[in-house]
Amino acid sequence: MKRSTVLPLIVSVACPVVHMARVFVYGTLKKDQPNYFRMLDPGNGQAKFLARARTVEPYPLVIATKYNIPFLLNKPRTGQRVYGEIYRVDQKMLDFLDEFEGCPKRYQRTKIQLEVQDGDGEGENTLKPGSIEEAFVYSTTTYEPEWLQDQTYDSYDAYSDHRLKYVTCTVNSKRNHNMAYHLILH
């Protein structure tokens, strides 16, 4: 093997390319919300806050089930433009989020267009306010039909005055959000 082919091989094994993706969170994973700690846990992977943003298209954001879980219904052009946060995540965090969100059964991970509101202002990953960016979002097509009649929100806050306090299921702390959903439907 030539020396010129050995070095790139060694580098690719010792320093594998880390796939980074953008994810838009609008519910309990946002800063100051009940599951935000999961975004900070290095055991789940890496997540870096990039910007606050809102959906370009309106979507129904509802709070549903006896656990008061926020659901973004994958029904564009209905509801409201939804505010949330864009993160850059590595593959490990993306895999964790897929499991946490019950993807693809409960939520489906799809791409969405977002209007940047403001960012953290750091380096090459700064997103310019007013720019349109694309990110993954966990929305659902598997919802109860009556949820379309529920009140919609443009922003979720577990601690706001909507009187729909988020209920954490204690079945399995790492997967409690996902488990709560399964308990609801089964």
Disulfide bonds with the S-S distance in Angstrom:
none
